[in-house]
Amino acid sequence: MSNDNTESISAKLRRWADTRKHSFPFEAALCEFEIEETSGWNDLRELFLRIADEVDAEKREITERYARQSWMNPADAIAKLATGEIEWPELKQTIDRYYLPRPLFEDGEPAQFGDMFVRDFGRDAKIDSLSYTKGNSDYVNVNGYERHDFAHRLKRPNPQVLDADGVQIEVGDVLYRTTDDMKAVVAKLEKGYFVDDEGAGFNPSYFTHREPDTQERINRDAMKGEYEYWGCTGSECHNCPALVDGMKPSQRYGILWCGCATRLDLLRRQRELDGRDA
């Protein structure tokens, strides 16, 4: 086993293959598995064996975990149902959760109705139906339109993480800390925080997508029309993409017209810059 027992082997393989993280994935894998590099085929054989060991260990861990969580086996459940010790809804819930074939998420959790997952083409969807087909190759259909074999792991959507202005943060975004203008590139999203490209975790409420103001930027923005200023060309007012402190410009400044909001926002930015430089 490699040093990190919490990361799945599929996640490790994807990380090693990520060109942004590793230029030489083979060497990275050998290093993490603590395999001494000898520049021969034995390195590759040893790596394959270690990966197979991790896959087997993950399968055993998942089986044992859900065996422990299953509070009754099928024979006991049927006997208790016959004697009235349990009600049918309880038995149905147990069968649904632990005994019906269903795909697993990347963390090993079985998919449940109502769970959100990422579809094959990248959009998020809710699981409404699962159908199982047994044959030469067993597979499951998710929502009737995505067919997967049981080796395929479903991916959960990234958790929604918002910056100080209420804007959703995405992987790859450039953020600026409001206290000292520190710049961070988002590499990973977790529930309630984000991780930058150097591996450090941060509270998103102290960061914004807005680049720190300069006098040159304010002067340049003062020459723009309201649509260009707010980046809302082609958008209806009720779908305004601009946010100031988590609110639409008209809401933030308590006025009806965004042209007035533009002038008020420029004045606010100028005051903040003057106060910061004082």
Steps between C-alpha positions, in 0.01 A plus 500: 500500500620855435531748784159663445235249608214747454539564126345238270724329247290642214559851638874430525516381137317809378728725707815335365368539144423871552764688300451806719626306803749246364718513188614141566205299638691171510769647728233664719322166549824317584587769754162486676508119517861520625622273218872540427551593135729257316427605138371155415174316427491385862406856599190480283407151622540607864289811437222293339502260795479784752211660312320163492558465876341841559199415282447173691540679834242762401253230393545314830463820703177595320355150543588488871375853563157438354478158661548675835246768414237249388302456820345168396564228243223396255408176685464680834303779337246261344461312831444824693252618237302176537482532879415868489822614668564743216273679255520474121626861449804424718577184305450676168737779603769249597463304175504819294816630666715191538382216274388649168785528246591863454805700389746647749629852530876560494505494881342151506151611608214325312289736289159582647189652345517877530882513502664749264762374253697630201370367168737370232499833316567703814164633617363430848186288535293335774463121508132426432522137385739203493451184295720191517569261211674165556659314211841436347595839644292643783419869479274762652308782335485832687186703423444282195760667281846425644620140489794407724670176597559447870868595478393854408483743793255787497641845569341738748459867402748746642365659817377856454750740655433876493744790529457810716272654233276193476650395165543126445861382496613253232820300460749716308363832628742771611404648838632792703503517879314805625735559794830519312427443125676161505435316172387135498421260215226251591611138452232314700165568665391348829192561710547842657850574370729486196855374442746702291757371251762478777283272715393756763136520614317832543171641627324636188325779692832689510549486121345669198518460122549876470857596426631761748423849377756747370450859396568398140222238509249742652586767240465244221167367630363854534513526119278193450126495444283333761457173306872463442575602858273235651571238231129456434476557124225274364363412845155581634497709818339220703794275401769761573839323521661781703522480879617755755528361854286205384220722364399636160628857450150652522435312826842585646450873447121514545423653160315397185751576223839340456639818343469667842638188666807525275583850628437402862719192461784705351477741793508207746806353333677835501428550871629151581816556295564839662449349844732209425775726365468760777 
